[in-house]
Amino acid sequence: MSESKPESGRSRGFADRVDEIEPFRVVEVLARATALEAAGADIVHMAAGEPDFATAKPIIEAGRAALKRGATHYSQAAGIPPLREALSRHYQDHYGLDIPPSRIMVTPGASGALLLIAALLMNPGDGMLMSDPGYPCNRHFMRLVEGRGQLVPVDASSNYQLNAELVADNWADNTVGAMVASPANPTGTALSRPQLAALSAEVRARNGHLLVDEIYHGLVYEGDAPSVLEVDPDAFVVNSFSKYFGMTGWRLGWLVAPEAAVKEMEKLAQNLFISMSTMAQHAALAGFEPSTLAILEERRDIFRLRRDFLLPALQNLGFSVPCTPTGAFYIYADASRFTHDSQAFCLRLLEEHGVALTPGMDFGHHRSAEHVRFSYTTGMDRLELAVERLARVLG
């Protein structure tokens, strides 16, 4: 008997897009660090983009209470109404903005919001401008829906951010929008209100969409971090309960969209997610209580103290940080004095000296082999130990 063959000429391989979605190297660093710890090594963790604090107790208690009263069923695809209303009040209280709950969708992490926006806006072959360096998953979400992240090299001259001039210079025939982050991962730099307004005007002039990642709002140490919605009510905004609210493992985020887009996004959410964790949504309501916000503000102050210690310490060691990070909990450092292979450099520091960093190659291509990201999401005593170890290695 002859073997049956597929009717199509294509072999049973994987989709082409998989080859173009790069691994998230920081996850590989974390896995190796965990393995080394299991073997008895003492590792200083400065790689993960995750607060080291446990979720605030009032949020945990609210989650427990929700479970006790049976909040274990599906919620609406856009999120439970009380949480959307709480977020609406948050925009009023914090930014003076009137954002109706109907424009706010709760999502399974900020990643869920990014996926919905990519699916809504991108046709095959479309491009979205974004900074290089930048959060790597953004371009991969675009590729997942057959679009492209159009990476624009940025450096200290633009505060490591896209600006109106760069948008004008790099807009192509297939570009449909621009995405920025303020404060940004990995650089910690932010955009001012005039910069956001200029960006918005440039994108609008080309009939494009402006997407702004505001995930690190709340973790700002100088000045304020304006929301793009203050200058552009039609921008798409992504936010999360992971960073400021310290709920990484609960997987909860949200987005703000123009009213006309919400119905289509709800349709996508119904198909892609059905709903978010109902228990997590009820828990998140406690994040807006004054007692919880007091805890979160204390933690923000601790992050600021860590930054104020680590930044000059790294500069004294020979790392170059031309733009002071004003938010988030990262320092993106030029390590070209020590290496031109950030991945090998980080592996050596981890394997031989017990310091876990993220190679710049995780965040794009522009001089990425000469940069590393330090995350100050560990206690001050551990940061001091890391500096001591680096001083011994780097001389």
C-alpha positions in Angstrom: 0.0 0.0 0.0 1.4 3.4 -0.9 1.6 6.1 1.7 -0.9 9.0 1.5 0.6 12.4 0.8 -0.7 15.9 1.7 -2.7 17.4 -1.2 -0.9 20.6 -1.0 2.8 20.8 -1.9 3.6 22.5 1.5 5.2 20.3 4.2 3.6 20.2 7.6 5.8 22.8 9.1 4.9 25.8 11.3 3.7 29.2 10.1 6.3 31.5 8.6 5.5 34.2 11.2 6.9 32.0 14.0 10.4 32.4 12.5 10.2 36.2 12.7 9.0 36.3 16.3 12.2 36.4 18.4 12.5 34.8 21.8 12.1 37.0 24.8 15.7 36.8 26.1 14.9 38.1 29.5 12.8 35.0 30.1 15.7 32.8 29.2 17.9 34.8 31.6 15.4 34.3 34.4 15.2 30.5 33.6 19.0 30.2 33.8 19.2 32.3 37.0 16.6 30.0 38.6 18.5 26.9 37.6 21.7 28.4 39.1 20.0 29.2 42.3 18.6 25.7 42.5 22.2 24.5 42.3 23.2 26.8 45.2 24.4 30.0 43.5 23.5 33.4 45.0 22.0 35.5 42.2 21.2 39.2 42.3 18.1 39.6 40.1 18.2 42.7 38.0 16.7 41.3 34.9 13.0 41.0 35.4 10.5 43.8 34.7 8.5 42.9 37.7 8.1 44.7 41.1 9.7 42.6 43.8 6.9 43.6 46.3 4.0 41.2 46.7 0.6 42.4 45.7 -0.7 44.9 48.4 -2.7 43.2 51.1 -6.0 45.0 50.5 -6.0 43.8 46.9 -5.3 40.2 48.0 -8.1 40.4 50.6 -10.5 41.8 48.0 -9.6 38.8 45.7 -10.3 36.4 48.5 -13.6 38.0 49.3 -14.6 37.8 45.7 -13.9 34.0 45.7 -15.8 33.5 48.9 -18.9 35.1 47.4 -18.7 33.1 44.2 -17.2 35.5 41.7 -15.9 32.6 39.6 -17.9 32.9 36.4 -17.2 34.6 33.1 -17.4 38.4 33.2 -18.4 40.6 30.3 -15.8 40.7 27.5 -15.0 44.3 28.2 -14.8 43.8 31.9 -17.0 44.1 35.0 -18.9 47.5 35.0 -17.6 48.5 38.5 -14.0 48.2 37.4 -14.6 50.2 34.2 -16.3 52.9 36.3 -13.4 52.9 38.8 -11.0 53.5 35.9 -13.2 56.3 34.6 -13.0 58.0 38.0 -9.2 57.4 38.0 -8.9 59.4 34.8 -11.0 62.2 36.3 -9.2 62.3 39.6 -5.6 61.9 38.2 -5.7 63.7 34.9 -8.9 65.8 35.0 -10.3 63.8 32.0 -13.8 62.8 31.4 -13.4 59.3 29.9 -16.7 57.4 30.0 -16.6 53.8 31.1 -17.9 52.8 27.6 -14.5 53.7 26.2 -12.5 51.6 28.7 -12.0 47.9 28.2 -10.4 45.6 30.8 -8.0 43.1 29.2 -5.9 40.0 30.2 -2.8 42.1 30.9 -1.5 44.9 28.8 -0.6 42.1 26.3 -4.3 41.5 25.7 -4.8 45.2 25.0 -1.9 45.2 22.5 -3.2 42.2 20.7 -6.7 43.7 20.4 -5.3 47.0 19.0 -3.0 45.2 16.6 -5.9 43.1 15.3 -8.2 46.1 15.0 -5.8 48.4 13.1 -3.4 46.2 11.0 -4.0 44.7 7.6 -1.4 42.4 6.1 1.6 44.4 5.1 0.7 47.5 7.2 3.5 49.1 9.3 3.5 50.7 12.7 6.3 53.1 13.7 8.0 52.3 17.0 11.3 53.2 18.7 14.4 51.0 18.7 15.2 50.3 21.5 11.7 49.5 22.7 9.6 46.8 24.3 10.2 43.8 22.0 6.7 42.2 22.1 5.1 45.3 20.4 6.6 44.5 17.0 5.8 40.8 17.5 2.1 41.6 18.1 2.1 43.4 14.8 3.8 40.5 13.0 1.2 38.1 14.5 -1.5 39.8 12.6 0.7 40.0 9.4 1.7 43.6 10.0 5.1 45.0 10.7 6.8 47.0 13.4 8.8 49.7 11.6 11.7 50.2 14.0 13.1 53.8 14.2 16.6 54.1 15.8 16.5 56.5 18.7 19.2 57.8 21.0 20.0 60.4 23.5 19.3 63.2 21.0 15.6 62.5 21.2 15.6 61.2 24.8 15.3 57.7 23.3 11.8 58.5 22.1 10.0 58.9 18.8 9.2 62.5 18.1 7.2 64.4 15.5 10.3 64.9 13.3 11.2 61.2 13.4 7.6 60.3 12.5 7.7 62.6 9.5 11.1 61.3 8.3 10.2 57.6 8.6 6.5 57.5 7.6 6.1 55.1 4.7 3.3 54.3 2.2 2.3 51.3 4.3 2.5 53.1 7.7 -0.8 53.3 9.6 0.4 54.7 12.9 3.0 55.3 15.5 3.4 53.7 18.9 5.3 55.2 21.8 5.7 54.4 25.5 5.9 57.0 28.3 7.6 56.2 30.5 9.4 53.7 28.3 10.8 50.2 28.7 13.9 49.9 28.6 15.0 53.5 29.0 12.7 54.9 31.6 12.4 58.2 29.6 9.0 60.0 29.2 7.3 62.4 26.8 6.1 65.8 27.8 2.7 67.2 27.0 4.0 69.4 24.1 5.9 66.4 22.7 2.7 64.3 22.8 0.8 67.1 21.2 3.3 67.4 18.4 3.3 63.6 17.8 -0.4 63.6 17.7 -0.5 66.4 15.2 2.0 64.7 12.9 0.2 61.3 13.0 -3.2 63.0 12.4 -1.8 64.9 9.5 -1.1 61.5 7.9 -4.6 60.1 8.8 -2.8 57.6 11.1 -3.4 56.2 14.6 -1.4 57.1 17.7 -0.9 54.3 20.3 0.6 55.1 23.7 1.8 52.7 26.3 1.2 54.3 29.7 1.9 51.1 31.7 4.4 52.8 33.9 2.3 55.8 34.9 2.4 56.1 38.6 6.0 55.2 38.7 7.4 58.6 37.8 10.0 60.3 39.9 10.4 63.8 38.4 7.6 66.0 37.2 4.4 64.5 36.0 3.6 62.0 33.2 0.7 63.5 31.2 -1.6 61.1 29.5 -1.8 61.4 25.7 -5.6 61.7 26.2 -5.1 65.2 27.5 -4.0 66.3 24.0 -5.5 63.6 21.7 -8.9 62.1 22.8 -8.8 59.7 19.8 -5.5 58.1 20.8 -5.3 54.4 21.8 -4.0 54.0 25.4 -2.6 50.8 26.9 -2.2 50.4 30.7 -1.8 47.7 33.2 -2.4 46.7 36.8 1.0 45.0 36.8 3.6 47.7 37.5 2.3 50.5 39.7 -0.5 48.3 41.2 1.9 45.4 41.6 -0.4 42.7 40.2 1.8 41.0 37.6 0.6 37.5 38.3 -3.1 38.5 38.2 -2.8 39.3 34.5 -5.0 42.3 34.2 -4.7 45.4 32.1 -6.9 47.9 30.3 -7.2 50.1 27.2 -8.9 53.3 26.3 -10.1 53.6 22.7 -12.2 56.0 20.7 -15.9 55.4 21.1 -16.3 54.2 17.5 -13.7 51.5 18.0 -15.1 49.9 21.2 -17.8 47.7 19.6 -15.3 46.1 17.2 -12.8 45.6 20.0 -15.5 43.9 22.1 -16.2 41.6 19.2 -12.5 40.7 19.0 -12.3 40.2 22.8 -15.3 37.9 22.8 -13.5 35.6 20.3 -10.0 35.9 21.6 -10.5 35.9 25.4 -14.2 35.5 26.3 -13.3 37.4 29.5 -10.6 38.2 32.0 -10.1 36.6 35.4 -13.3 37.7 37.2 -11.6 37.3 40.6 -8.7 39.5 39.5 -11.1 42.2 38.4 -12.8 42.3 41.7 -9.5 42.4 43.5 -8.3 45.3 41.3 -11.1 47.5 42.6 -9.3 47.7 45.9 -6.3 49.2 44.1 -8.1 52.6 44.0 -8.9 52.7 47.8 -7.0 55.4 49.6 -5.3 52.9 52.0 -4.0 50.9 49.0 -2.8 53.9 47.2 -0.9 55.0 50.3 1.0 51.6 50.1 1.6 52.0 46.4 3.0 55.5 46.9 5.4 54.3 49.6 6.6 51.7 47.1 7.1 54.3 44.4 9.3 56.3 46.8 11.4 53.1 47.4 11.9 52.7 43.7 13.0 56.3 43.5 15.6 55.8 46.2 16.9 52.7 44.4 17.3 54.6 41.2 19.1 57.4 42.9 21.6 54.9 44.3 22.1 52.7 41.3 22.3 55.4 38.5 25.5 57.2 39.8 27.0 53.9 41.0 26.8 52.5 37.4 28.1 55.7 36.0 31.1 55.6 38.4 31.8 52.0 37.2 32.0 53.3 33.6 28.6 52.7 32.2 27.2 55.6 30.2 23.6 56.7 30.8 23.1 59.9 28.9 19.4 60.3 29.7 18.3 60.1 33.3 15.4 57.7 33.6 12.4 59.6 35.0 10.1 56.7 35.4 9.6 52.9 35.4 12.3 50.9 37.2 15.0 50.5 34.5 18.4 51.9 33.6 19.4 51.3 30.0 23.2 51.6 30.1 25.8 51.9 27.3 28.3 49.1 28.1 30.5 49.7 25.1 33.4 50.4 27.3 33.2 46.7 28.4 31.6 44.8 25.5 30.3 44.7 22.0 28.3 41.5 22.7 25.7 42.3 25.3 24.3 38.8 25.3 27.7 37.2 26.0 28.5 39.9 28.6 25.2 39.2 30.5 25.8 35.5 30.3 29.2 35.9 31.8 28.0 38.1 34.6 25.3 35.6 35.4 27.3 32.4 35.2 30.5 33.6 36.8 29.5 36.5 39.1 25.8 36.0 40.0 24.4 39.2 38.5 21.4 38.8 36.3 20.9 41.6 33.7 19.0 41.8 30.4 21.0 42.2 27.2 20.2 45.1 25.0 19.5 42.7 22.1 16.1 42.0 23.7 14.9 45.5 22.8 15.8 46.0 19.1 18.7 46.3 16.9 20.1 49.8 17.2 23.4 49.5 19.1 21.7 46.7 21.1 24.9 44.7 21.4 26.5 47.6 23.3 23.7 48.1 25.8 22.3 46.3 28.9 19.2 46.9 31.0 19.4 47.1 34.8 16.1 46.6 36.6 16.1 47.9 40.2 13.3 45.6 41.3 15.2 44.2 44.2 16.2 45.4 47.7 18.8 48.1 48.3 21.1 45.5 50.0 21.0 43.4 46.9 21.7 46.4 44.6 24.7 47.3 46.7 25.9 43.7 46.4 25.5 43.8 42.7 27.6 47.0 42.5 30.3 45.4 44.6 30.4 42.4 42.3 30.5 44.5 39.2 33.3 46.7 40.6 35.4 43.6 41.1 34.7 42.3 37.6 35.0 45.6 35.7 37.8 47.1 37.8 
